[in-house]
Amino acid sequence: MGRNKHLSKKKTLAKLNSRTKWAPFWTVMKIYGTGRRVHPARHTRIKRSWKRAKSKV
């Protein structure tokens, strides 16, 4: 990819980058209670990886 990117492409890539993160840790306690140990990535809506799924940008 070139050094200079169009602004709309940069915005799209920034938005897709936020979809790779886990859910916040406090959501586990809110959904399951304090006694249950569950990984925060379990209830993240979309998990995208640069290796698995390519974004069509």
N, C-alpha and C positions, 0 to 999 in steps of 0.2 A: 504494500500500500504506500502511496506517495506521502511525502512529508506534509504537504499542505492539503487539508481536508475541507470540504464544503461545510458550512455551518450546520445545515440540516442533517448531514451525515454524522457530524460530531454530536448533535443533540440526540439522535437516534441511538448511537453507540453508548452514550452516557446513560440513557434510559434502560438499555439492555444490560448494562453493567450492574445496575441496581437489582436486577432480577437474579443475580447469582448469589445473593447474600441469604443467610439464614433468617428466620424470624427472631424477634427479640426474646431474650431468655425469660422475661416476666410473663410472656404469653403461655408458657408451659404451665406455670403455677395458676394462671387464670383459667385455663381450659381444664387441666387435669387435677388440680389441687396440689398441695405442698408435698404429699407423700409419694407421688408417682414420679419416677425418673424417666423422662422422655427427651430425646434429642430435639433441639429447636428446628432442625431442618425437616422434621417430620411433617409439620404443618405449614411449610412454606408453599405458596401457591405454585410458582413456576421456578424450577431449578434448571438453569442453563449453564452448560460448560462449553468452553471454547473447543474442547476435544470432541465431545459427543455431538452437539447440535450446532450447526452453522446458522448464523443469522443472515437473512437475505437482505443485506444493506448495500 
